[in-house]
Amino acid sequence: MSEPATVLEPLRPTVQPAVLAPLALHYEVEQFLYLEAALLDEWRFREWLELMSDDISYVLLTNTQAQTRDRRRSKQPPLTYIFNESKFQLERRVARLETGMAWSEEPPSRTRHFVSNLRVLEYDDEHVETSCNYLIHRASKQRDIFTFVGTRHDALRRVEGGAGWQVYSRELALDEFVLQAPNLSILF
Amino acid sequence: MDDRLNVRTMVDAKKGKIKPAIYTDPDIYQLELERVFARSWLFLAHESMIPKAGDFFTTYMGEDPIVVVRQKDGSIEAFLNQCRHRGMRLCHADGGNTKAFTCAYHGWAYGLDGGLTSVPLEEQAYRNKLDKSRWGLTRVPRVSTYKGLVFGNWDNEAPDLETYMGDIAWYLDGFLDRRDGGTEVLGGVHKWVIECNWKFAAEQFCSDQYHAPYTHASAIQVLQASPANKGDGKPLGDGQTPRPVWADALGGVQFGGNGHGSAFFFTEKPDANVWVDGVVSAYFRDTYAEAEARLGKVRALRLAGHNTMFPTLSWLNGTQTLRVWHPRGPNQIEVWAFCICDRDAPVEVKDALIKSHARAFGPAGFLEQDDSENWVEVQKVLQGHMARKTDFCVQMGLGFEERRDDGIPGVTNYTFAETAARGFYQHWADMMSAESWEEINALSAAYQKELVHE
């Protein structure tokens, strides 16, 4: 008998109304996400990995166009993974960049990760769930410029030492149907 | 013969030389749309993507938008995705289910069978004088299915699909026919743009095993079994023969014929590439006996290797990626990649395979990233005048073509060869200059006969 594979669902809507987190917590989380972005942009990938928990789930799915009739029935053409990473696989991506032979990043591209519209969706003493929009600008080779715009949900866990937090879940959405870049060789 | 753009002077398969203007010239590109893409069998969809009446999938044949539709009687039809009134794109969804296709411009509506069913203000504006039976959607006249894959061809004179495929069908069977129940597409379609000519991508999957050790050096290094690569205690592709397989003495085969091509190494065990998850590689080992009973040993063991069915359908055994290189002008392609799985595979294998497929050959894939980078940079270099006039060397294994006596069909060579590339470009030049399929077939037969000194 044929068994259907798991159906992949797009990023869920964020909760309404948003939780009003204490200013200090909001500030702390925001600074953590900025630090994380800076480590990627400064090619400090091993330090960036330290901010990802050992049980992290890091997922980006494709996007599709559906007709109104299907959307009203909550139907859409099927999705697939662009990223589905564990900590180990993220580490292998970093190891790949370190070989000096990952030709799409050789010489390495310059990236700027912008994070905005940060909202705290839920929090308790140990965890915070956030949503934010992102814009990544990538300059590579002599004159290639790519921008990636989307939204994401991050779940953070408070940890001892280090940056004080780790990401244990990152669910990304990218607002393109046909990707305009030849590859996604950078980390989101 | 009508070689109006002198392409036969740009491709010299017998000496292994290519003039790179074939990758950049806008006139050549326009002639390709007419003589290659409007005369070849082109992949449209997998049957599993449109199982029910009214299910549709939108795609392209060359640059022409196409909608592929499951009919009420279970058959499959394909139409130009273009309203007959003013040429508007009719269907804007990637896929779905519908009873009719209604144009967003003036509201002309068509049934699943492509017939024009309703026109707004038919009585008042057209005075009931419009003969709707003459204004149905432009139908792809030939649609044919091979083991789940649906193909279309605009040319009524073209050979039937299986004749067109020739020996590549034998190689494709190893990908599609391992188990009873056939295959299906898992999940959605990866779609992305690469700024390169379509022939670079198609030729590489047709003929180029040679690039793998160097282009993919980083992926091979970090994904192979090693003390650093042990993840959750198990390396990826756990239980497989260590790579590289070309280092062992078993050898391999490249096939080239009628523009199609394929290559692989012989192995002693049913080994997928290490870049699939351990669950997937275990599945291939567990189902080996069934595959061997259906396909014989060579193809059942063959779980790695590359393939192109001319012009733009390519696939990789083991990582189960099947893709079309849709042309978008001489300098750009759109890649559409599908993950192909045995329909009867257990759900945990399907879930692992769809992840492995993305990790290896999705747009963020460990291996895919490197390929696109090469093609893009070649295409940039070819904007130069002297660069376009500088011959490419396509001479690997030239003169060592043979026909085997072990049942592996077609004109073959060692895995690391450019027999399939020479065949690909020869067939391309033949299609670009021949006026009829009769002429194309005669040219192909003569070329292959000369290759193996028959």
HADDOCK unambig.tbl for C-alpha pairs under 7 A between the chains (distance, minus, plus):
assign (segid A and resid 1 and name CA) (segid B and resid 344 and name CA) 5.82 0.50 0.50
assign (segid A and resid 2 and name CA) (segid B and resid 343 and name CA) 5.52 0.50 0.50
assign (segid A and resid 2 and name CA) (segid B and resid 344 and name CA) 4.29 0.50 0.50
assign (segid A and resid 2 and name CA) (segid B and resid 345 and name CA) 6.69 0.50 0.50
assign (segid A and resid 3 and name CA) (segid B and resid 344 and name CA) 6.71 0.50 0.50
assign (segid A and resid 3 and name CA) (segid B and resid 346 and name CA) 6.10 0.50 0.50
assign (segid A and resid 3 and name CA) (segid B and resid 347 and name CA) 5.45 0.50 0.50
assign (segid A and resid 4 and name CA) (segid B and resid 347 and name CA) 6.26 0.50 0.50
assign (segid A and resid 5 and name CA) (segid B and resid 347 and name CA) 5.32 0.50 0.50
assign (segid A and resid 5 and name CA) (segid B and resid 350 and name CA) 5.49 0.50 0.50
assign (segid A and resid 5 and name CA) (segid B and resid 351 and name CA) 5.79 0.50 0.50
assign (segid A and resid 6 and name CA) (segid B and resid 351 and name CA) 6.45 0.50 0.50
assign (segid A and resid 64 and name CA) (segid B and resid 94 and name CA) 6.44 0.50 0.50
assign (segid A and resid 65 and name CA) (segid B and resid 93 and name CA) 4.90 0.50 0.50
assign (segid A and resid 65 and name CA) (segid B and resid 94 and name CA) 5.36 0.50 0.50
assign (segid A and resid 66 and name CA) (segid B and resid 93 and name CA) 4.71 0.50 0.50
assign (segid A and resid 66 and name CA) (segid B and resid 94 and name CA) 6.33 0.50 0.50
assign (segid A and resid 66 and name CA) (segid B and resid 95 and name CA) 6.66 0.50 0.50
assign (segid A and resid 66 and name CA) (segid B and resid 96 and name CA) 6.71 0.50 0.50
assign (segid A and resid 67 and name CA) (segid B and resid 93 and name CA) 5.39 0.50 0.50
assign (segid A and resid 70 and name CA) (segid B and resid 96 and name CA) 6.65 0.50 0.50
assign (segid A and resid 76 and name CA) (segid B and resid 96 and name CA) 6.72 0.50 0.50
assign (segid A and resid 77 and name CA) (segid B and resid 94 and name CA) 6.66 0.50 0.50
assign (segid A and resid 77 and name CA) (segid B and resid 95 and name CA) 5.54 0.50 0.50
assign (segid A and resid 77 and name CA) (segid B and resid 96 and name CA) 6.13 0.50 0.50
assign (segid A and resid 77 and name CA) (segid B and resid 188 and name CA) 6.93 0.50 0.50
assign (segid A and resid 78 and name CA) (segid B and resid 187 and name CA) 5.20 0.50 0.50
assign (segid A and resid 78 and name CA) (segid B and resid 188 and name CA) 4.48 0.50 0.50
assign (segid A and resid 79 and name CA) (segid B and resid 187 and name CA) 5.37 0.50 0.50
assign (segid A and resid 79 and name CA) (segid B and resid 188 and name CA) 4.19 0.50 0.50
assign (segid A and resid 80 and name CA) (segid B and resid 187 and name CA) 5.10 0.50 0.50
assign (segid A and resid 80 and name CA) (segid B and resid 188 and name CA) 4.81 0.50 0.50
assign (segid A and resid 80 and name CA) (segid B and resid 189 and name CA) 6.83 0.50 0.50
assign (segid A and resid 81 and name CA) (segid B and resid 355 and name CA) 6.62 0.50 0.50
assign (segid A and resid 81 and name CA) (segid B and resid 358 and name CA) 6.00 0.50 0.50
assign (segid A and resid 82 and name CA) (segid B and resid 358 and name CA) 5.79 0.50 0.50
assign (segid A and resid 82 and name CA) (segid B and resid 362 and name CA) 6.20 0.50 0.50
assign (segid A and resid 82 and name CA) (segid B and resid 363 and name CA) 6.75 0.50 0.50
assign (segid A and resid 82 and name CA) (segid B and resid 364 and name CA) 6.17 0.50 0.50
assign (segid A and resid 83 and name CA) (segid B and resid 364 and name CA) 6.94 0.50 0.50
assign (segid A and resid 84 and name CA) (segid B and resid 355 and name CA) 6.54 0.50 0.50
assign (segid A and resid 88 and name CA) (segid B and resid 231 and name CA) 5.25 0.50 0.50
assign (segid A and resid 92 and name CA) (segid B and resid 222 and name CA) 6.19 0.50 0.50
assign (segid A and resid 95 and name CA) (segid B and resid 222 and name CA) 6.49 0.50 0.50
assign (segid A and resid 96 and name CA) (segid B and resid 218 and name CA) 5.44 0.50 0.50
assign (segid A and resid 96 and name CA) (segid B and resid 219 and name CA) 6.36 0.50 0.50
assign (segid A and resid 96 and name CA) (segid B and resid 222 and name CA) 5.96 0.50 0.50
assign (segid A and resid 99 and name CA) (segid B and resid 218 and name CA) 5.94 0.50 0.50
assign (segid A and resid 101 and name CA) (segid B and resid 217 and name CA) 6.35 0.50 0.50
assign (segid A and resid 101 and name CA) (segid B and resid 218 and name CA) 5.20 0.50 0.50
assign (segid A and resid 102 and name CA) (segid B and resid 218 and name CA) 5.29 0.50 0.50
assign (segid A and resid 102 and name CA) (segid B and resid 370 and name CA) 6.91 0.50 0.50
assign (segid A and resid 103 and name CA) (segid B and resid 370 and name CA) 5.71 0.50 0.50
assign (segid A and resid 104 and name CA) (segid B and resid 369 and name CA) 6.11 0.50 0.50
assign (segid A and resid 104 and name CA) (segid B and resid 370 and name CA) 5.58 0.50 0.50
assign (segid A and resid 104 and name CA) (segid B and resid 373 and name CA) 5.56 0.50 0.50
assign (segid A and resid 178 and name CA) (segid B and resid 191 and name CA) 4.97 0.50 0.50
assign (segid A and resid 178 and name CA) (segid B and resid 192 and name CA) 4.97 0.50 0.50
assign (segid A and resid 179 and name CA) (segid B and resid 191 and name CA) 6.27 0.50 0.50
assign (segid A and resid 179 and name CA) (segid B and resid 192 and name CA) 4.31 0.50 0.50
assign (segid A and resid 179 and name CA) (segid B and resid 193 and name CA) 6.13 0.50 0.50
assign (segid A and resid 180 and name CA) (segid B and resid 192 and name CA) 6.01 0.50 0.50
assign (segid A and resid 180 and name CA) (segid B and resid 193 and name CA) 5.25 0.50 0.50
assign (segid A and resid 181 and name CA) (segid B and resid 192 and name CA) 6.72 0.50 0.50
assign (segid A and resid 181 and name CA) (segid B and resid 193 and name CA) 5.98 0.50 0.50
assign (segid A and resid 181 and name CA) (segid B and resid 194 and name CA) 6.88 0.50 0.50
assign (segid A and resid 182 and name CA) (segid B and resid 192 and name CA) 6.55 0.50 0.50
assign (segid A and resid 182 and name CA) (segid B and resid 193 and name CA) 5.53 0.50 0.50
assign (segid A and resid 182 and name CA) (segid B and resid 194 and name CA) 4.61 0.50 0.50
assign (segid A and resid 182 and name CA) (segid B and resid 372 and name CA) 5.89 0.50 0.50
assign (segid A and resid 183 and name CA) (segid B and resid 363 and name CA) 4.92 0.50 0.50
assign (segid A and resid 183 and name CA) (segid B and resid 364 and name CA) 5.76 0.50 0.50
assign (segid A and resid 183 and name CA) (segid B and resid 369 and name CA) 5.21 0.50 0.50
assign (segid A and resid 183 and name CA) (segid B and resid 372 and name CA) 6.92 0.50 0.50
assign (segid A and resid 184 and name CA) (segid B and resid 363 and name CA) 5.86 0.50 0.50
assign (segid A and resid 184 and name CA) (segid B and resid 364 and name CA) 4.47 0.50 0.50
assign (segid A and resid 185 and name CA) (segid B and resid 364 and name CA) 5.97 0.50 0.50
assign (segid A and resid 185 and name CA) (segid B and resid 369 and name CA) 6.38 0.50 0.50
